Amino acid sequence: MSQADDRIDAARILARTLGPGGPELSCEECFAELDRYVELELAGADADGSVPGMRAHLAGCPACDEDHRSLLGLLGDG
Ligand SMILES: [Zn+2]
């Protein structure tokens, strides 16, 4: 077995460790909660407490972060 194979195995184990039930949302979960999260943010409520893992997902996922920003701008201006 090569070193590259070892690295892939390590990545799989890490992904499994952080999988469902981990601190970070999936993109589907993020999308499902994004409206509610932004409304809480704009209301000055505890958005991060109400949607655990959202902040971490946005920090690590440019696509969802972009959606978050555009929704924030859209609802914030309204
Ligand atoms: Zn995402």
N, CA, C, O and the ligand as a Tripos MOL2 file, in Angstrom:
@<TRIPOS>MOLECULE
protein
  313   311    79     0     0
PROTEIN
NO_CHARGES

@<TRIPOS>ATOM
      1 N           0.8490   -1.2120    0.0000 N.3       1 MET1
      2 CA          0.0000    0.0000    0.0000 C.3       1 MET1
      3 C           0.8750    1.2490    0.0000 C.2       1 MET1
      4 O           1.8430    1.3190    0.7570 O.2       1 MET1
      5 N           0.5530    2.2330   -0.8340 N.am      2 SER2
      6 CA          1.3600    3.4510   -0.9430 C.3       2 SER2
      7 C           0.9880    4.4570    0.1470 C.2       2 SER2
      8 O          -0.0050    4.2900    0.8570 O.2       2 SER2
      9 N           1.7930    5.4840    0.2590 N.am      3 GLN3
     10 CA          1.4980    6.5460    1.2420 C.3       3 GLN3
     11 C           0.2300    7.2930    0.8640 C.2       3 GLN3
     12 O          -0.5280    7.7280    1.7310 O.2       3 GLN3
     13 N          -0.0020    7.4430   -0.4630 N.am      4 ALA4
     14 CA         -1.2140    8.1390   -0.9130 C.3       4 ALA4
     15 C          -2.4600    7.4030   -0.4300 C.2       4 ALA4
     16 O          -3.4270    8.0290    0.0040 O.2       4 ALA4
     17 N          -2.4340    6.0750   -0.5060 N.am      5 ASP5
     18 CA         -3.5710    5.2940   -0.0220 C.3       5 ASP5
     19 C          -3.7920    5.5230    1.4660 C.2       5 ASP5
     20 O          -4.9270    5.6280    1.9320 O.2       5 ASP5
     21 N          -2.6920    5.5990    2.2010 N.am      6 ASP6
     22 CA         -2.7980    5.8340    3.6400 C.3       6 ASP6
     23 C          -3.4690    7.1730    3.9160 C.2       6 ASP6
     24 O          -4.2970    7.2840    4.8200 O.2       6 ASP6
     25 N          -3.1100    8.1870    3.1380 N.am      7 ARG7
     26 CA         -3.7000    9.5230    3.3400 C.3       7 ARG7
     27 C          -5.2020    9.4960    3.0460 C.2       7 ARG7
     28 O          -5.9910   10.1020    3.7720 O.2       7 ARG7
     29 N          -5.5910    8.7930    1.9830 N.am      8 ILE8
     30 CA         -7.0120    8.7130    1.6440 C.3       8 ILE8
     31 C          -7.7840    8.0160    2.7640 C.2       8 ILE8
     32 O          -8.8830    8.4390    3.1220 O.2       8 ILE8
     33 N          -7.2070    6.9530    3.3130 N.am      9 ASP9
     34 CA         -7.8620    6.2680    4.4290 C.3       9 ASP9
     35 C          -8.0390    7.2150    5.6100 C.2       9 ASP9
     36 O          -9.0890    7.2260    6.2520 O.2       9 ASP9
     37 N          -7.0180    8.0030    5.8940 N.am     10 ALA10
     38 CA         -7.0790    8.9400    7.0150 C.3      10 ALA10
     39 C          -8.1840    9.9650    6.7790 C.2      10 ALA10
     40 O          -8.9120   10.3210    7.7050 O.2      10 ALA10
     41 N          -8.3090   10.4410    5.5360 N.am     11 ALA11
     42 CA         -9.3420   11.4210    5.2050 C.3      11 ALA11
     43 C         -10.7260   10.8110    5.3740 C.2      11 ALA11
     44 O         -11.6460   11.4730    5.8550 O.2      11 ALA11
     45 N         -10.8740    9.5480    4.9780 N.am     12 ARG12
     46 CA        -12.1690    8.8800    5.1310 C.3      12 ARG12
     47 C         -12.5500    8.7420    6.5990 C.2      12 ARG12
     48 O         -13.6960    8.9700    6.9840 O.2      12 ARG12
     49 N         -11.5710    8.3660    7.4040 N.am     13 ILE13
     50 CA        -11.8430    8.1980    8.8370 C.3      13 ILE13
     51 C         -12.2300    9.5370    9.4450 C.2      13 ILE13
     52 O         -13.1370    9.6070   10.2740 O.2      13 ILE13
     53 N         -11.5450   10.5980    9.0350 N.am     14 LEU14
     54 CA        -11.8430   11.9380    9.5410 C.3      14 LEU14
     55 C         -13.2400   12.3600    9.1080 C.2      14 LEU14
     56 O         -13.9980   12.9000    9.9140 O.2      14 LEU14
     57 N         -13.5930   12.1220    7.8430 N.am     15 ALA15
     58 CA        -14.9170   12.4840    7.3400 C.3      15 ALA15
     59 C         -16.0080   11.7460    8.1160 C.2      15 ALA15
     60 O         -17.0590   12.3120    8.4190 O.2      15 ALA15
     61 N         -15.7470   10.4790    8.4320 N.am     16 ARG16
     62 CA        -16.7180    9.6940    9.1810 C.3      16 ARG16
     63 C         -16.8660   10.2600   10.5970 C.2      16 ARG16
     64 O         -17.9680   10.3110   11.1440 O.2      16 ARG16
     65 N         -15.7500   10.6820   11.1760 N.am     17 THR17
     66 CA        -15.7700   11.2500   12.5260 C.3      17 THR17
     67 C         -16.6000   12.5240   12.5620 C.2      17 THR17
     68 O         -17.3150   12.7800   13.5300 O.2      17 THR17
     69 N         -16.5000   13.3270   11.4940 N.am     18 LEU18
     70 CA        -17.2030   14.6100   11.4440 C.3      18 LEU18
     71 C         -18.5470   14.4950   10.7390 C.2      18 LEU18
     72 O         -19.2060   15.5050   10.4940 O.2      18 LEU18
     73 N         -18.9590   13.2740   10.4100 N.am     19 GLY19
     74 CA        -20.1730   13.0610    9.6330 C.3      19 GLY19
     75 C         -21.4390   13.4250   10.3840 C.2      19 GLY19
     76 O         -21.3990   14.2360   11.3090 O.2      19 GLY19
     77 N         -22.5710   12.8320    9.9980 N.am     20 PRO20
     78 CA        -23.8520   13.1400   10.6330 C.3      20 PRO20
     79 C         -23.7540   13.1010   12.1520 C.2      20 PRO20
     80 O         -23.2290   12.1470   12.7270 O.2      20 PRO20
     81 N         -24.2580   14.1350   12.7860 N.am     21 GLY21
     82 CA        -24.1420   14.2280   14.2300 C.3      21 GLY21
     83 C         -22.9490   15.0470   14.6610 C.2      21 GLY21
     84 O         -22.8210   15.4000   15.8340 O.2      21 GLY21
     85 N         -22.0550   15.3580   13.6990 N.am     22 GLY22
     86 CA        -20.8880   16.1880   13.9880 C.3      22 GLY22
     87 C         -21.2890   17.6450   14.1230 C.2      22 GLY22
     88 O         -22.4690   17.9790   14.0090 O.2      22 GLY22
     89 N         -20.3160   18.5150   14.3650 N.am     23 PRO23
     90 CA        -20.6140   19.9100   14.6290 C.3      23 PRO23
     91 C         -21.0250   20.6920   13.3810 C.2      23 PRO23
     92 O         -21.6030   21.7720   13.5000 O.2      23 PRO23
     93 N         -20.7390   20.1720   12.1940 N.am     24 GLU24
     94 CA        -20.9910   20.9550   10.9870 C.3      24 GLU24
     95 C         -22.1690   20.4030   10.1970 C.2      24 GLU24
     96 O         -22.3550   19.1890   10.1110 O.2      24 GLU24
     97 N         -22.9730   21.3140    9.6150 N.am     25 LEU25
     98 CA        -24.1260   20.9280    8.8070 C.3      25 LEU25
     99 C         -23.6820   20.4750    7.4280 C.2      25 LEU25
    100 O         -22.5840   20.8130    6.9830 O.2      25 LEU25
    101 N         -24.5320   19.7110    6.7490 N.am     26 SER26
    102 CA        -24.3360   19.4450    5.3300 C.3      26 SER26
    103 C         -24.8970   20.6330    4.5470 C.2      26 SER26
    104 O         -25.5820   21.4850    5.1140 O.2      26 SER26
    105 N         -24.6040   20.6900    3.2360 N.am     27 CYS27
    106 CA        -25.1210   21.7760    2.4180 C.3      27 CYS27
    107 C         -26.6590   21.7380    2.3870 C.2      27 CYS27
    108 O         -27.2970   22.7910    2.3990 O.2      27 CYS27
    109 N         -27.2560   20.5480    2.3470 N.am     28 GLU28
    110 CA        -28.7200   20.4360    2.3290 C.3      28 GLU28
    111 C         -29.3220   20.9790    3.6170 C.2      28 GLU28
    112 O         -30.3130   21.7090    3.5850 O.2      28 GLU28
    113 N         -28.7290   20.6260    4.7430 N.am     29 GLU29
    114 CA        -29.2110   21.1140    6.0340 C.3      29 GLU29
    115 C         -29.0250   22.6130    6.1380 C.2      29 GLU29
    116 O         -29.8830   23.3320    6.6500 O.2      29 GLU29
    117 N         -27.8900   23.0690    5.6450 N.am     30 CYS30
    118 CA        -27.5920   24.4980    5.6470 C.3      30 CYS30
    119 C         -28.6480   25.2560    4.8470 C.2      30 CYS30
    120 O         -29.1880   26.2610    5.3110 O.2      30 CYS30
    121 N         -28.9380   24.7690    3.6440 N.am     31 PHE31
    122 CA        -29.9250   25.4030    2.7650 C.3      31 PHE31
    123 C         -31.3020   25.4200    3.4230 C.2      31 PHE31
    124 O         -32.0300   26.4080    3.3240 O.2      31 PHE31
    125 N         -31.6560   24.3220    4.0970 N.am     32 ALA32
    126 CA        -32.9690   24.2090    4.7220 C.3      32 ALA32
    127 C         -33.1360   25.1990    5.8740 C.2      32 ALA32
    128 O         -34.2470   25.6550    6.1440 O.2      32 ALA32
    129 N         -32.0530   25.5290    6.5420 N.am     33 GLU33
    130 CA        -32.1280   26.3730    7.7370 C.3      33 GLU33
    131 C         -31.7360   27.8270    7.4630 C.2      33 GLU33
    132 O         -31.8450   28.6790    8.3440 O.2      33 GLU33
    133 N         -31.2760   28.1070    6.2310 N.am     34 LEU34
    134 CA        -30.6670   29.4080    5.9600 C.3      34 LEU34
    135 C         -31.6440   30.5720    6.1570 C.2      34 LEU34
    136 O         -31.2850   31.5910    6.7470 O.2      34 LEU34
    137 N         -32.8760   30.4220    5.6640 N.am     35 ASP35
    138 CA        -33.8840   31.4820    5.8360 C.3      35 ASP35
    139 C         -34.0730   31.8330    7.3080 C.2      35 ASP35
    140 O         -34.0210   32.9960    7.7080 O.2      35 ASP35
    141 N         -34.2930   30.7870    8.0950 N.am     36 ARG36
    142 CA        -34.5370   30.9610    9.5250 C.3      36 ARG36
    143 C         -33.3110   31.5880   10.2050 C.2      36 ARG36
    144 O         -33.4360   32.4680   11.0560 O.2      36 ARG36
    145 N         -32.1410   31.1160    9.8100 N.am     37 TYR37
    146 CA        -30.8980   31.6040   10.4000 C.3      37 TYR37
    147 C         -30.7300   33.1000   10.1410 C.2      37 TYR37
    148 O         -30.3980   33.8590   11.0520 O.2      37 TYR37
    149 N         -30.9620   33.5220    8.8910 N.am     38 VAL38
    150 CA        -30.8010   34.9330    8.5260 C.3      38 VAL38
    151 C         -31.8350   35.7950    9.2390 C.2      38 VAL38
    152 O         -31.5180   36.8960    9.6900 O.2      38 VAL38
    153 N         -33.0690   35.3050    9.3440 N.am     39 GLU39
    154 CA        -34.1050   36.0610   10.0580 C.3      39 GLU39
    155 C         -33.7240   36.2710   11.5210 C.2      39 GLU39
    156 O         -33.9350   37.3490   12.0760 O.2      39 GLU39
    157 N         -33.1650   35.2410   12.1360 N.am     40 LEU40
    158 CA        -32.7140   35.3510   13.5230 C.3      40 LEU40
    159 C         -31.5670   36.3480   13.6350 C.2      40 LEU40
    160 O         -31.5250   37.1580   14.5620 O.2      40 LEU40
    161 N         -30.6410   36.2850   12.6900 N.am     41 GLU41
    162 CA        -29.5170   37.2200   12.6790 C.3      41 GLU41
    163 C         -30.0080   38.6550   12.5940 C.2      41 GLU41
    164 O         -29.5670   39.5190   13.3510 O.2      41 GLU41
    165 N         -30.9290   38.9030   11.6620 N.am     42 LEU42
    166 CA        -31.4420   40.2540   11.4460 C.3      42 LEU42
    167 C         -32.2640   40.7320   12.6430 C.2      42 LEU42
    168 O         -32.3300   41.9300   12.9160 O.2      42 LEU42
    169 N         -32.8870   39.7990   13.3520 N.am     43 ALA43
    170 CA        -33.6790   40.1400   14.5310 C.3      43 ALA43
    171 C         -32.7930   40.3430   15.7550 C.2      43 ALA43
    172 O         -33.2770   40.7260   16.8200 O.2      43 ALA43
    173 N         -31.4940   40.0860   15.6030 N.am     44 GLY44
    174 CA        -30.5820   40.2180   16.7210 C.3      44 GLY44
    175 C         -30.7000   39.0730   17.7070 C.2      44 GLY44
    176 O         -30.2500   39.1770   18.8480 O.2      44 GLY44
    177 N         -31.3170   37.9600   17.2580 N.am     45 ALA45
    178 CA        -31.4870   36.7890   18.1220 C.3      45 ALA45
    179 C         -30.2280   35.9190   18.0740 C.2      45 ALA45
    180 O         -29.2800   36.2100   17.3450 O.2      45 ALA45
    181 N         -30.2420   34.8500   18.8640 N.am     46 ASP46
    182 CA        -29.0950   33.9530   18.9370 C.3      46 ASP46
    183 C         -29.1540   32.9450   17.7920 C.2      46 ASP46
    184 O         -29.5070   31.7830   17.9920 O.2      46 ASP46
    185 N         -28.8040   33.4030   16.5930 N.am     47 ALA47
    186 CA        -28.8890   32.5570   15.4070 C.3      47 ALA47
    187 C         -27.9790   31.3360   15.5290 C.2      47 ALA47
    188 O         -28.3810   30.2270   15.1780 O.2      47 ALA47
    189 N         -26.7690   31.5300   16.0180 N.am     48 ASP48
    190 CA        -25.8170   30.4170   16.1380 C.3      48 ASP48
    191 C         -26.2740   29.3870   17.1660 C.2      48 ASP48
    192 O         -26.0250   28.1910   17.0130 O.2      48 ASP48
    193 N         -26.9440   29.8610   18.2110 N.am     49 GLY49
    194 CA        -27.4580   28.9350   19.2220 C.3      49 GLY49
    195 C         -28.6540   28.1550   18.7040 C.2      49 GLY49
    196 O         -28.8550   26.9980   19.0720 O.2      49 GLY49
    197 N         -29.4580   28.8010   17.8360 N.am     50 SER50
    198 CA        -30.6640   28.1630   17.3180 C.3      50 SER50
    199 C         -30.3460   27.1940   16.1820 C.2      50 SER50
    200 O         -31.0550   26.2050   15.9940 O.2      50 SER50
    201 N         -29.2970   27.4680   15.4320 N.am     51 VAL51
    202 CA        -28.8960   26.6040   14.3190 C.3      51 VAL51
    203 C         -27.4340   26.2160   14.4980 C.2      51 VAL51
    204 O         -26.5580   26.7570   13.8240 O.2      51 VAL51
    205 N         -27.1720   25.2810   15.4040 N.am     52 PRO52
    206 CA        -25.7790   24.8830   15.6790 C.3      52 PRO52
    207 C         -25.1040   24.3250   14.4240 C.2      52 PRO52
    208 O         -25.7070   23.5500   13.6810 O.2      52 PRO52
    209 N         -23.8660   24.7190   14.1970 N.am     53 GLY53
    210 CA        -23.1130   24.2000   13.0680 C.3      53 GLY53
    211 C         -23.1920   25.0700   11.8240 C.2      53 GLY53
    212 O         -22.3920   24.9150   10.9010 O.2      53 GLY53
    213 N         -24.1580   25.9880   11.7990 N.am     54 MET54
    214 CA        -24.3210   26.8400   10.6170 C.3      54 MET54
    215 C         -23.1040   27.7260   10.3960 C.2      54 MET54
    216 O         -22.5800   27.8100    9.2850 O.2      54 MET54
    217 N         -22.6550   28.3890   11.4650 N.am     55 ARG55
    218 CA        -21.5070   29.2920   11.3380 C.3      55 ARG55
    219 C         -20.2880   28.5450   10.8260 C.2      55 ARG55
    220 O         -19.5620   29.0480    9.9690 O.2      55 ARG55
    221 N         -20.0630   27.3540   11.3460 N.am     56 ALA56
    222 CA        -18.9080   26.5580   10.9300 C.3      56 ALA56
    223 C         -19.0390   26.1500    9.4690 C.2      56 ALA56
    224 O         -18.0530   26.1310    8.7320 O.2      56 ALA56
    225 N         -20.2680   25.8230    9.0510 N.am     57 HIS57
    226 CA        -20.4600   25.4190    7.6660 C.3      57 HIS57
    227 C         -20.2130   26.5910    6.7210 C.2      57 HIS57
    228 O         -19.5500   26.4290    5.6960 O.2      57 HIS57
    229 N         -20.7350   27.7600    7.0510 N.am     58 LEU58
    230 CA        -20.5590   28.9400    6.2050 C.3      58 LEU58
    231 C         -19.0870   29.3080    6.0860 C.2      58 LEU58
    232 O         -18.6290   29.7470    5.0310 O.2      58 LEU58
    233 N         -18.3450   29.1230    7.1870 N.am     59 ALA59
    234 CA        -16.9210   29.4420    7.1720 C.3      59 ALA59
    235 C         -16.1480   28.5140    6.2430 C.2      59 ALA59
    236 O         -15.1200   28.9020    5.6880 O.2      59 ALA59
    237 N         -16.6430   27.2860    6.0730 N.am     60 GLY60
    238 CA        -15.9080   26.3030    5.2920 C.3      60 GLY60
    239 C         -16.5080   26.0180    3.9290 C.2      60 GLY60
    240 O         -15.9550   25.2200    3.1730 O.2      60 GLY60
    241 N         -17.6360   26.6550    3.5920 N.am     61 CYS61
    242 CA        -18.3250   26.3460    2.3420 C.3      61 CYS61
    243 C         -18.6310   27.6310    1.5800 C.2      61 CYS61
    244 O         -19.6240   28.2950    1.8750 O.2      61 CYS61
    245 N         -17.7980   27.9940    0.6050 N.am     62 PRO62
    246 CA        -17.9780   29.2500   -0.1350 C.3      62 PRO62
    247 C         -19.3430   29.3560   -0.8000 C.2      62 PRO62
    248 O         -19.9090   30.4470   -0.8560 O.2      62 PRO62
    249 N         -19.8810   28.2630   -1.3020 N.am     63 ALA63
    250 CA        -21.1750   28.2920   -2.0000 C.3      63 ALA63
    251 C         -22.2870   28.7220   -1.0440 C.2      63 ALA63
    252 O         -23.0900   29.5920   -1.3820 O.2      63 ALA63
    253 N         -22.3410   28.1260    0.1350 N.am     64 CYS64
    254 CA        -23.3790   28.4630    1.1020 C.3      64 CYS64
    255 C         -23.1200   29.8410    1.7050 C.2      64 CYS64
    256 O         -24.0610   30.5680    2.0240 O.2      64 CYS64
    257 N         -21.8490   30.1990    1.8620 N.am     65 ASP65
    258 CA        -21.5170   31.5200    2.3840 C.3      65 ASP65
    259 C         -22.0360   32.5960    1.4310 C.2      65 ASP65
    260 O         -22.5270   33.6390    1.8630 O.2      65 ASP65
    261 N         -21.9200   32.3260    0.1220 N.am     66 GLU66
    262 CA        -22.4230   33.2530   -0.8930 C.3      66 GLU66
    263 C         -23.9410   33.3800   -0.7770 C.2      66 GLU66
    264 O         -24.4750   34.4890   -0.8020 O.2      66 GLU66
    265 N         -24.6330   32.2550   -0.6520 N.am     67 ASP67
    266 CA        -26.0910   32.2650   -0.4650 C.3      67 ASP67
    267 C         -26.4670   33.0530    0.7880 C.2      67 ASP67
    268 O         -27.4160   33.8370    0.7860 O.2      67 ASP67
    269 N         -25.7100   32.8320    1.8470 N.am     68 HIS68
    270 CA        -25.9660   33.5090    3.1190 C.3      68 HIS68
    271 C         -25.8460   35.0210    2.9550 C.2      68 HIS68
    272 O         -26.7040   35.7730    3.4170 O.2      68 HIS68
    273 N         -24.7760   35.4600    2.2960 N.am     69 ARG69
    274 CA        -24.5520   36.8970    2.1000 C.3      69 ARG69
    275 C         -25.6600   37.5270    1.2600 C.2      69 ARG69
    276 O         -26.1620   38.6000    1.5950 O.2      69 ARG69
    277 N         -26.0400   36.8670    0.1750 N.am     70 SER70
    278 CA        -27.0570   37.4350   -0.7060 C.3      70 SER70
    279 C         -28.4080   37.4900   -0.0080 C.2      70 SER70
    280 O         -29.1490   38.4580   -0.1790 O.2      70 SER70
    281 N         -28.7400   36.4780    0.7690 N.am     71 LEU71
    282 CA        -29.9960   36.4510    1.5030 C.3      71 LEU71
    283 C         -29.9940   37.5160    2.5930 C.2      71 LEU71
    284 O         -31.0090   38.1660    2.8460 O.2      71 LEU71
    285 N         -28.8520   37.6850    3.2280 N.am     72 LEU72
    286 CA        -28.7110   38.7020    4.2660 C.3      72 LEU72
    287 C         -28.9300   40.0940    3.6660 C.2      72 LEU72
    288 O         -29.6020   40.9400    4.2560 O.2      72 LEU72
    289 N         -28.3490   40.3130    2.4790 N.am     73 GLY73
    290 CA        -28.5190   41.6030    1.8160 C.3      73 GLY73
    291 C         -29.9610   41.8190    1.3690 C.2      73 GLY73
    292 O         -30.5120   42.9130    1.4910 O.2      73 GLY73
    293 N         -30.5580   40.7460    0.8490 N.am     74 LEU74
    294 CA        -31.9290   40.8070    0.3420 C.3      74 LEU74
    295 C         -32.9190   41.1510    1.4630 C.2      74 LEU74
    296 O         -33.7140   42.0840    1.3460 O.2      74 LEU74
    297 N         -32.8500   40.3750    2.5510 N.am     75 LEU75
    298 CA        -33.8020   40.5700    3.6620 C.3      75 LEU75
    299 C         -33.4310   41.8040    4.4840 C.2      75 LEU75
    300 O         -34.3010   42.4780    5.0360 O.2      75 LEU75
    301 N         -32.1370   42.0900    4.5590 N.am     76 GLY76
    302 CA        -31.6890   43.2290    5.3620 C.3      76 GLY76
    303 C         -32.1530   44.5470    4.7850 C.2      76 GLY76
    304 O         -32.4570   45.4860    5.5210 O.2      76 GLY76
    305 N         -32.2080   44.6180    3.4530 N.am     77 ASP77
    306 CA        -32.6360   45.8620    2.7920 C.3      77 ASP77
    307 C         -34.1540   46.0210    2.7990 C.2      77 ASP77
    308 O         -34.6740   47.1240    2.6260 O.2      77 ASP77
    309 N         -34.8770   44.8790    3.0050 N.am     78 GLY78
    310 CA        -36.3180   44.9070    2.8650 C.3      78 GLY78
    311 C         -37.0660   45.5260    3.9650 C.2      78 GLY78
    312 O         -38.2940   45.5880    3.9190 O.2      78 GLY78
    313 ZN        -22.5090   24.2440    1.9290 Zn       79 ZN79
@<TRIPOS>BOND
     1     1     2 1
     2     2     3 1
     3     3     4 2
     4     3     5 am
     5     5     6 1
     6     6     7 1
     7     7     8 2
     8     7     9 am
     9     9    10 1
    10    10    11 1
    11    11    12 2
    12    11    13 am
    13    13    14 1
    14    14    15 1
    15    15    16 2
    16    15    17 am
    17    17    18 1
    18    18    19 1
    19    19    20 2
    20    19    21 am
    21    21    22 1
    22    22    23 1
    23    23    24 2
    24    23    25 am
    25    25    26 1
    26    26    27 1
    27    27    28 2
    28    27    29 am
    29    29    30 1
    30    30    31 1
    31    31    32 2
    32    31    33 am
    33    33    34 1
    34    34    35 1
    35    35    36 2
    36    35    37 am
    37    37    38 1
    38    38    39 1
    39    39    40 2
    40    39    41 am
    41    41    42 1
    42    42    43 1
    43    43    44 2
    44    43    45 am
    45    45    46 1
    46    46    47 1
    47    47    48 2
    48    47    49 am
    49    49    50 1
    50    50    51 1
    51    51    52 2
    52    51    53 am
    53    53    54 1
    54    54    55 1
    55    55    56 2
    56    55    57 am
    57    57    58 1
    58    58    59 1
    59    59    60 2
    60    59    61 am
    61    61    62 1
    62    62    63 1
    63    63    64 2
    64    63    65 am
    65    65    66 1
    66    66    67 1
    67    67    68 2
    68    67    69 am
    69    69    70 1
    70    70    71 1
    71    71    72 2
    72    71    73 am
    73    73    74 1
    74    74    75 1
    75    75    76 2
    76    75    77 am
    77    77    78 1
    78    78    79 1
    79    79    80 2
    80    79    81 am
    81    81    82 1
    82    82    83 1
    83    83    84 2
    84    83    85 am
    85    85    86 1
    86    86    87 1
    87    87    88 2
    88    87    89 am
    89    89    90 1
    90    90    91 1
    91    91    92 2
    92    91    93 am
    93    93    94 1
    94    94    95 1
    95    95    96 2
    96    95    97 am
    97    97    98 1
    98    98    99 1
    99    99   100 2
   100    99   101 am
   101   101   102 1
   102   102   103 1
   103   103   104 2
   104   103   105 am
   105   105   106 1
   106   106   107 1
   107   107   108 2
   108   107   109 am
   109   109   110 1
   110   110   111 1
   111   111   112 2
   112   111   113 am
   113   113   114 1
   114   114   115 1
   115   115   116 2
   116   115   117 am
   117   117   118 1
   118   118   119 1
   119   119   120 2
   120   119   121 am
   121   121   122 1
   122   122   123 1
   123   123   124 2
   124   123   125 am
   125   125   126 1
   126   126   127 1
   127   127   128 2
   128   127   129 am
   129   129   130 1
   130   130   131 1
   131   131   132 2
   132   131   133 am
   133   133   134 1
   134   134   135 1
   135   135   136 2
   136   135   137 am
   137   137   138 1
   138   138   139 1
   139   139   140 2
   140   139   141 am
   141   141   142 1
   142   142   143 1
   143   143   144 2
   144   143   145 am
   145   145   146 1
   146   146   147 1
   147   147   148 2
   148   147   149 am
   149   149   150 1
   150   150   151 1
   151   151   152 2
   152   151   153 am
   153   153   154 1
   154   154   155 1
   155   155   156 2
   156   155   157 am
   157   157   158 1
   158   158   159 1
   159   159   160 2
   160   159   161 am
   161   161   162 1
   162   162   163 1
   163   163   164 2
   164   163   165 am
   165   165   166 1
   166   166   167 1
   167   167   168 2
   168   167   169 am
   169   169   170 1
   170   170   171 1
   171   171   172 2
   172   171   173 am
   173   173   174 1
   174   174   175 1
   175   175   176 2
   176   175   177 am
   177   177   178 1
   178   178   179 1
   179   179   180 2
   180   179   181 am
   181   181   182 1
   182   182   183 1
   183   183   184 2
   184   183   185 am
   185   185   186 1
   186   186   187 1
   187   187   188 2
   188   187   189 am
   189   189   190 1
   190   190   191 1
   191   191   192 2
   192   191   193 am
   193   193   194 1
   194   194   195 1
   195   195   196 2
   196   195   197 am
   197   197   198 1
   198   198   199 1
   199   199   200 2
   200   199   201 am
   201   201   202 1
   202   202   203 1
   203   203   204 2
   204   203   205 am
   205   205   206 1
   206   206   207 1
   207   207   208 2
   208   207   209 am
   209   209   210 1
   210   210   211 1
   211   211   212 2
   212   211   213 am
   213   213   214 1
   214   214   215 1
   215   215   216 2
   216   215   217 am
   217   217   218 1
   218   218   219 1
   219   219   220 2
   220   219   221 am
   221   221   222 1
   222   222   223 1
   223   223   224 2
   224   223   225 am
   225   225   226 1
   226   226   227 1
   227   227   228 2
   228   227   229 am
   229   229   230 1
   230   230   231 1
   231   231   232 2
   232   231   233 am
   233   233   234 1
   234   234   235 1
   235   235   236 2
   236   235   237 am
   237   237   238 1
   238   238   239 1
   239   239   240 2
   240   239   241 am
   241   241   242 1
   242   242   243 1
   243   243   244 2
   244   243   245 am
   245   245   246 1
   246   246   247 1
   247   247   248 2
   248   247   249 am
   249   249   250 1
   250   250   251 1
   251   251   252 2
   252   251   253 am
   253   253   254 1
   254   254   255 1
   255   255   256 2
   256   255   257 am
   257   257   258 1
   258   258   259 1
   259   259   260 2
   260   259   261 am
   261   261   262 1
   262   262   263 1
   263   263   264 2
   264   263   265 am
   265   265   266 1
   266   266   267 1
   267   267   268 2
   268   267   269 am
   269   269   270 1
   270   270   271 1
   271   271   272 2
   272   271   273 am
   273   273   274 1
   274   274   275 1
   275   275   276 2
   276   275   277 am
   277   277   278 1
   278   278   279 1
   279   279   280 2
   280   279   281 am
   281   281   282 1
   282   282   283 1
   283   283   284 2
   284   283   285 am
   285   285   286 1
   286   286   287 1
   287   287   288 2
   288   287   289 am
   289   289   290 1
   290   290   291 1
   291   291   292 2
   292   291   293 am
   293   293   294 1
   294   294   295 1
   295   295   296 2
   296   295   297 am
   297   297   298 1
   298   298   299 1
   299   299   300 2
   300   299   301 am
   301   301   302 1
   302   302   303 1
   303   303   304 2
   304   303   305 am
   305   305   306 1
   306   306   307 1
   307   307   308 2
   308   307   309 am
   309   309   310 1
   310   310   311 1
   311   311   312 2
@<TRIPOS>SUBSTRUCTURE
     1 MET1         2 RESIDUE 1 A MET
     2 SER2         6 RESIDUE 1 A SER
     3 GLN3        10 RESIDUE 1 A GLN
     4 ALA4        14 RESIDUE 1 A ALA
     5 ASP5        18 RESIDUE 1 A ASP
     6 ASP6        22 RESIDUE 1 A ASP
     7 ARG7        26 RESIDUE 1 A ARG
     8 ILE8        30 RESIDUE 1 A ILE
     9 ASP9        34 RESIDUE 1 A ASP
    10 ALA10       38 RESIDUE 1 A ALA
    11 ALA11       42 RESIDUE 1 A ALA
    12 ARG12       46 RESIDUE 1 A ARG
    13 ILE13       50 RESIDUE 1 A ILE
    14 LEU14       54 RESIDUE 1 A LEU
    15 ALA15       58 RESIDUE 1 A ALA
    16 ARG16       62 RESIDUE 1 A ARG
    17 THR17       66 RESIDUE 1 A THR
    18 LEU18       70 RESIDUE 1 A LEU
    19 GLY19       74 RESIDUE 1 A GLY
    20 PRO20       78 RESIDUE 1 A PRO
    21 GLY21       82 RESIDUE 1 A GLY
    22 GLY22       86 RESIDUE 1 A GLY
    23 PRO23       90 RESIDUE 1 A PRO
    24 GLU24       94 RESIDUE 1 A GLU
    25 LEU25       98 RESIDUE 1 A LEU
    26 SER26      102 RESIDUE 1 A SER
    27 CYS27      106 RESIDUE 1 A CYS
    28 GLU28      110 RESIDUE 1 A GLU
    29 GLU29      114 RESIDUE 1 A GLU
    30 CYS30      118 RESIDUE 1 A CYS
    31 PHE31      122 RESIDUE 1 A PHE
    32 ALA32      126 RESIDUE 1 A ALA
    33 GLU33      130 RESIDUE 1 A GLU
    34 LEU34      134 RESIDUE 1 A LEU
    35 ASP35      138 RESIDUE 1 A ASP
    36 ARG36      142 RESIDUE 1 A ARG
    37 TYR37      146 RESIDUE 1 A TYR
    38 VAL38      150 RESIDUE 1 A VAL
    39 GLU39      154 RESIDUE 1 A GLU
    40 LEU40      158 RESIDUE 1 A LEU
    41 GLU41      162 RESIDUE 1 A GLU
    42 LEU42      166 RESIDUE 1 A LEU
    43 ALA43      170 RESIDUE 1 A ALA
    44 GLY44      174 RESIDUE 1 A GLY
    45 ALA45      178 RESIDUE 1 A ALA
    46 ASP46      182 RESIDUE 1 A ASP
    47 ALA47      186 RESIDUE 1 A ALA
    48 ASP48      190 RESIDUE 1 A ASP
    49 GLY49      194 RESIDUE 1 A GLY
    50 SER50      198 RESIDUE 1 A SER
    51 VAL51      202 RESIDUE 1 A VAL
    52 PRO52      206 RESIDUE 1 A PRO
    53 GLY53      210 RESIDUE 1 A GLY
    54 MET54      214 RESIDUE 1 A MET
    55 ARG55      218 RESIDUE 1 A ARG
    56 ALA56      222 RESIDUE 1 A ALA
    57 HIS57      226 RESIDUE 1 A HIS
    58 LEU58      230 RESIDUE 1 A LEU
    59 ALA59      234 RESIDUE 1 A ALA
    60 GLY60      238 RESIDUE 1 A GLY
    61 CYS61      242 RESIDUE 1 A CYS
    62 PRO62      246 RESIDUE 1 A PRO
    63 ALA63      250 RESIDUE 1 A ALA
    64 CYS64      254 RESIDUE 1 A CYS
    65 ASP65      258 RESIDUE 1 A ASP
    66 GLU66      262 RESIDUE 1 A GLU
    67 ASP67      266 RESIDUE 1 A ASP
    68 HIS68      270 RESIDUE 1 A HIS
    69 ARG69      274 RESIDUE 1 A ARG
    70 SER70      278 RESIDUE 1 A SER
    71 LEU71      282 RESIDUE 1 A LEU
    72 LEU72      286 RESIDUE 1 A LEU
    73 GLY73      290 RESIDUE 1 A GLY
    74 LEU74      294 RESIDUE 1 A LEU
    75 LEU75      298 RESIDUE 1 A LEU
    76 GLY76      302 RESIDUE 1 A GLY
    77 ASP77      306 RESIDUE 1 A ASP
    78 GLY78      310 RESIDUE 1 A GLY
    79 ZN79       313 GROUP 0 **** ****
